[in-house]
Amino acid sequence: MNAAALPRRWVVQGGKRLLRGIGRFQAARSKVGTGPFLDPAEFPWVGEFESRLEDIQRELEQVLERPEEIPAFHQLSPDQKRISKGENWKTFAFCVFGIKLEENCARCPATVEALERLPGLQNAWFSILAPQYHIPPHKGPTRAVIRVHLPLVVPEAADDCWLRVDDQVRSWKVGQCMLFDDTYEHEVRNDTDDMRVVLFVDVDRPSDLVGRWFNRLIVALVRSSAYVRDPLNNLAAWNRRNRAADQGS
């Protein structure tokens, strides 16, 4: 192990523990459920978001035509090396903690238009999971956001492709949003021979006034950390290399 990387790992892990430790306060201020999965009916924008499914799927198909240009999760975020291996979990990002990635957004205008209608958008990307891959148990850093999956491509053997959050297991259904709290331990398994793709989104957790201000502070701290800066820098470098390769071909 690189000795220079050790302090960074300690800082990241310590920061995550601190953020999770204040989760009870965030839960007390929440205006929506605080269990592992949340009821889509608590979020009035879900229906309109789901109605954009076909437009988003068409743009996904265009992105998938050039899979070599889609980075694996750990190639962007070094903090994900434990759960992202090889080419098995790819991400095509539009927004990282409120910071738009203009080059990728320009390729999928209908998807971006749908995302921009969501209140409190923080993160958004196509999450592309290869066949026969398991994302091991892990936890998200903060209850300031709600995780949303809009399923775009789901294997026919849907029961063999599932998400576990805490002690609850669910499978995706194309076009039906799945909302959950990723600070609970969760894992994903795709035991099929087909890929699974969701539009992966984080939005601000609806909270009372004190909770909203507190969560904004937490998100600002996360945004300023290496946890976010590194993926943004790596993605910019990745896109520069792809442009150079296109120009040289």
Secondary structure, DSSP 8 states (H G I E B T S, - for coil): --TTHHHHHHHHHHHHHHHHHTHHHHHHHBSS--SSEE-GGG-TTHHHHHHTHHHHHHHHHHHHT-GGGS-BHHHH-GGGTTT--TTSEEEEEEEETTEE-HHHHHH-HHHHHHHHTSTTEEEEEEEEE-TTEEEEEE--S-TTEEEEEEEEE--SSGGGEEEEETTEEEE-BTTB-EEE-TTS-EEEEE-SSS-EEEEEEEEE--B-HHHHHHHHHHHHHHHTSHHHHHHHHHHHHHHHHHHHHHHH-
